[in-house]
């Protein structure tokens, strides 16, 4: 049996041992935690930081070229020939072409007037001619017989003269009848009105059954539609520019026709810009330059002809005529979208060898058709940014791609690239 004093002593020693054990355990945990933290930090420090790329931008490598500059002048489209059909004989209209408002071929029947009256007149003229021919033949035979009698002194000279006069009168009657037959045939031909050439038939003013009067009734009209002419004015300044560059130099083509040239080899090509901003699919050529400037407007009248096989051009349309006016040599031609205006100065972003962009001022000689002709400010081999200029800053690092590479980017990737640019 332990005494009370001994029991208290043993309990006190047990408590002290438990406290020491807990202290040792806490120390071990602290060391373990320290080792874990140290290992984690060391691993984080050893991992490589991924390199970030700049936004992808589409670029174009510059190469000098020659460029033909144009000026745009408003012109009026017109038909080379317009015909108004009027009745040349009177009568009731028998038929009308069903191609009103459509293209008709050369010699195609457009209008027909009732020919019955004129066919009867022709038959009467033919009959009268036959009668006169018979009379003339009889008179000629009488004259021939009486000439022999005159030579034999059987008849007098006066009697012979009467036979001669009768023969001449019959011959004149034949000529008169022939003229009347020709007139009847001509009137009969006027009952059919045909297209003199291929063209566009306009609105028909009369309908079958209407009475038409010779020389006063307008039946309709038509236009030649292929080719079409475009008339436009040139100011003296533009004319001098064009003359200096050889646009209005007259020469002869391989067919022996006189043409206007823009150089020693090429016929001057004139383009047509429609009211919606699109360029007409066929090019034209200048075929007429007036002999003098207008005293009132100070401009020179010029005409060009354009093929119109599809019939897209119509008379009295308005369009811009793009005339070659000036030639630029050893220049850079870049898209207008690749430039921006900064305080009235035209600028462009150039990508350096380190893929960093720098803004450069440009000397622009000419701008048209969404193109800019740059005479100074760029160098051969430099790369300019084509799109997304507003998102760039001087010194920014970019990821340059060519147009071919940009076209291969998937739609989703391209949108993401544009969003990040």
DAVENGI-V988776 format. One record per residue. N is the residue number from 1. NEAR is the number of other C-alpha atoms within 12 Angstrom. Layout:
n,near
N,NEAR
N,NEAR
//
This chain:
n,near
1,6
2,9
3,9
4,10
5,11
6,12
7,13
8,13
9,14
10,15
11,14
12,14
13,14
14,14
15,14
16,14
17,14
18,14
19,14
20,14
21,14
22,14
23,14
24,14
25,14
26,14
27,14
28,14
29,14
30,14
31,14
32,14
33,14
34,14
35,14
36,14
37,14
38,14
39,14
40,14
41,13
42,12
43,12
44,12
45,11
46,10
47,10
48,8
49,8
50,6
51,6
52,10
53,17
54,24
55,30
56,38
57,40
58,33
59,35
60,30
61,25
62,26
63,19
64,22
65,18
66,17
67,26
68,33
69,31
70,33
71,30
72,27
73,31
74,25
75,32
76,30
77,32
78,29
79,31
80,28
81,21
82,23
83,24
84,24
85,33
86,30
87,34
88,25
89,31
90,27
91,29
92,26
93,32
94,25
95,25
96,30
97,31
98,19
99,22
100,23
101,19
102,22
103,26
104,27
105,22
106,19
107,15
108,23
109,26
110,44
111,41
112,36
113,39
114,30
115,28
116,21
117,20
118,28
119,23
120,18
121,23
122,27
123,22
124,22
125,27
126,25
127,19
128,24
129,27
130,22
131,21
132,27
133,26
134,19
135,23
136,28
137,22
138,22
139,28
140,23
141,19
142,25
143,25
144,19
145,19
146,26
147,24
148,17
149,18
150,20
151,14
152,12
153,14
154,14
155,18
156,17
157,18
158,14
159,19
160,25
161,19
162,19
163,28
164,26
165,19
166,24
167,28
168,24
169,22
170,30
171,25
172,20
173,26
174,28
175,21
176,22
177,28
178,25
179,19
180,24
181,27
182,22
183,23
184,27
185,25
186,20
187,29
188,28
189,25
190,30
191,35
192,31
193,34
194,32
195,30
196,24
197,24
198,27
199,37
200,40
201,37
202,29
203,23
204,27
205,23
206,29
207,25
208,22
209,16
210,23
211,23
212,29
213,20
214,21
215,16
216,15
217,24
218,23
219,37
220,30
221,30
222,36
223,37
224,34
225,36
226,29
227,31
228,38
229,39
230,43
231,37
232,32
233,33
234,35
235,25
236,19
237,18
238,27
239,32
240,20
241,24
242,30
243,26
244,19
245,26
246,27
247,37
248,38
249,27
250,24
251,24
252,17
253,16
254,10
255,8
256,8
257,12
258,18
259,31
260,34
261,30
262,32
263,25
264,18
265,18
266,21
267,29
268,35
269,30
270,43
271,33
272,43
273,31
274,26
275,17
276,11
277,13
278,15
279,20
280,25
281,19
282,25
283,26
284,33
285,36
286,36
287,31
288,24
289,26
290,20
291,10
292,19
293,19
294,16
295,10
296,8
297,13
298,16
299,23
300,26
301,28
302,33
303,31
304,39
305,35
306,35
307,28
308,29
309,19
310,17
311,24
312,20
313,34
314,32
315,30
316,18
317,22
318,23
319,30
320,29
321,41
322,36
323,43
324,41
325,35
326,28
327,27
328,25
329,17
330,21
331,29
332,36
333,40
334,38
335,25
336,27
337,27
338,33
339,35
340,27
341,20
342,14
343,8
344,12
345,16
346,27
347,33
348,41
349,44
350,43
351,37
352,26
353,16
354,16
355,27
356,27
357,32
358,27
359,31
360,30
361,23
362,32
363,23
364,29
365,26
366,29
367,27
368,23
369,22
370,15
371,23
372,31
373,38
374,37
375,26
376,21
377,25
378,32
379,22
380,21
381,17
382,25
383,34
384,46
385,45
386,33
387,32
388,26
389,33
390,22
391,21
392,30
393,23
394,21
395,17
396,26
397,26
398,35
399,29
400,35
401,28
402,21
403,19
404,12
405,17
406,24
407,13
408,13
409,19
410,12
411,12
412,11
413,15
414,21
415,15
416,14
417,25
418,24
419,14
420,18
421,26
//
